Amino acid sequence: MFRSDELHRTLLEAIDEALFLFGLGVRDVTYYYCESRYGAKRDEIPFKLNCFLDCLYEIYGLAAKMIEAQIIKQLEVKLRVKVGVESLTECLNRLKSYVEVNNERPWGLA
């Protein structure tokens, strides 16, 4: 059975990897700013996704869309699925719906 905490862990890994693609400084500054400005620590991001996304757009402006797309891409790679959306929120909603309905790992999550 697939649990939501596994999806949260996978999301955090995808965020780490996506931010790191833009550099260690980008990752560290993003997490620092998200915690200090929005009160959302790294481990809380799955529960405070809107705060995290607001933080991205506040720091990086339109470039945040590229970061968001990279996070979705990392999730798709990790879960071996093509979600086919541009919004991280919509991506997670689709994944959560699948898990709730089917009560199993989405599309081959190892």
SULFENHU-V732092 format. One record per run of one state. SS is the DSSP state (@ for helix, = for strand, . for the rest). FROM is the first residue (numbers start at 1). TO is the last residue. If there is no record, write none. Layout:
# SULFENHU-V732092
{{SS & FROM & TO} {SS & FROM & TO}}
This chain:
# SULFENHU-V732092
{{. & 1 & 3} {@ & 4 & 21} {. & 22 & 23} {@ & 24 & 38} {. & 39 & 41} {@ & 42 & 47} {. & 48 & 48} {@ & 49 & 79} {. & 80 & 87} {@ & 88 & 102} {. & 103 & 105} {@ & 106 & 108} {. & 109 & 110}}
